Amino acid sequence: MLNVENLIVSHGPIEAVHGISFAVDKGRCVSLLGPNGAGKTSTISALMGVVKSSGRITFDGADVSSLPVEARVQAGMSVAPEGRRIFSNLSVEENLVLGGATRSDRTAKDADIAHWLETFPILGERRDQPAGTLSGGEQQMLAISRALMTRPKILLLDEPSLGLAPKIVSQIFQMIERLKAQGITILLVEQNATQALRLSDYAYLLNNGRIVAEGTKETLGQSSALMAELTGIA
Amino acid sequence: MILNPSQKRGLVGAAILAAVLITIGLVVTYFGSRYQLRLVYSAYVNLLVVLAMQVFMGNARLTNLSHSAFMGIGAYVAAICVTPVTVKSISLPDAPWGLNAFSLDPVSSALLAIAITAVLALIVGLFVVRLTGSGVTIFSLAVLVIVHSVFLYRTDIFKGNQAFFGIPQVFSLTSIVILSVFVVFIVRLFRESRWGIQLRACADDEVGAAAMGVNIRRLRLIAWVLSAILLAVAGIAYAYFLGTISARPFYFNHVFLTLAMLILGGMRTVTGAVLGTLLISFGLECVRWLETGPVLLGIDLPEVLGLSGIALGTVIVLTMALRPGGIMGDQEIEDLVLKKQE
């Protein structure tokens, strides 16, 4: 469904991602693992078109490499960005409305908003509150719901566990697992390799802007010293 | 059109504000002196300006200082179109392009003025939306100076600092009260619309909003042009009531006055825009009275020239220092009213 070939991302003079290639098949959950500075967020930003990149990105059979962000969202890609990036001055509901910014079918959109407010009762209770008053875990739920407001074919999750307490992290991963069970294709970017591997069908290990290993959770599990470090086994 | 809950609340809020504006209008119409009526009229013109500013500044959270210029463009275009040929042949004998050889009815003149202001705003806006933060502020200041200079030195068209007279006085206090009620609803519904939400999201986190597929430049352009259209309406209302305009009222003093109104009330909300305008309009009259050195409680106060300028500056300084979000912050009027009921 998503194919990336020789993706290069530069921030000014610094090249953060040095030509990586990977693929995410329909209905699967693929994770991109790696330590800080590996180029994970740069990759996600390039996939969405938020930062410039070179290389070829094909999605659903079409080349999206040169499309603007809106067009990629409309094609069915959606992201829950790193650090959640919820709009703290907007209400919970307005955040969800914003998630559907590229959609024009109002009734269906309103139904989706109602659906997410029901799915996460805590968000429903706080629909009129500024989203900045939510806890970290609630904000992450909102960020993911917001990303799903576009009814994406693929959901890109950039470090959903970042800065959350272990118990909340488990809740977030349970949520991702449910989404996967519903058939949503997921590209998960994580530092928390243990949790991510548990629900991934396939994983790529990224370090210093290059893919250094790939495989299923069984084969990748303890394949390298870096992997051991990431999973916290070493 | 189906409205979502926050838009329904927006309508309630706008209705409350409209009721306040209508009440003030009625009281002044029936009980006010001619002088008070003029004061309230000019306060309502400023209200239209401040509401128009709220559309761009409040939602995009960027500072625009050229608003009075767009108000001036609206006022002058309408004035040039609507003033009878007999008057223009005397007041604008050297006008180019046959500007003194035609005249239109007030409605066509107003529509033409709005259209021309919108086109000019669109052209300027294409540059504005490429800028961020202080870039917008400086750019808009330059626009203000350019427009003012044209008004001032193309005396064959605009008469500069001399009065452009002979504009038919077709507006009354009633007209502007109705107009301001309309504009309150437009501005409030814009704030709660999809566009308004997206603009406010961009102000919160530009990169985050872009990642959601929000086209920031297009949205800012929409808000910029809508703001200019409402400013043109304010300018037209000003010209159609007074019958006389000149370049001075569309320059820095007016920019500063309306900015103080918006900042005091709080630019993020429509309620703030209305509240700030009413408070400063009323407060400034009190200050002007003090300026003349009246006798208060048996004390003969000295004459203090320039007190109103000091007062306005102080309002901005104190608001920015103590309550940067203005009096209302993020609260609209219905938030206060509905909360009390719960």
Interface residues (C-beta under 8 A of the other chain):
Chain A: S45 M48 V50 P68 V69 E70 R72 V73 Q74 V79 P81 R85 I86 F87 S88 N89 L90 S91 E93 E94 N95 V97 L98 G99 A101 T102 R106 T107 D110 R127 D128 P130 R146 T150
Chain B: I2 N4 P5 S6 R194 I197 Q198 R200 A201 A203 D204 D205 V207 G208 A209 A210 A211 M212 G213 V214 N215 D330
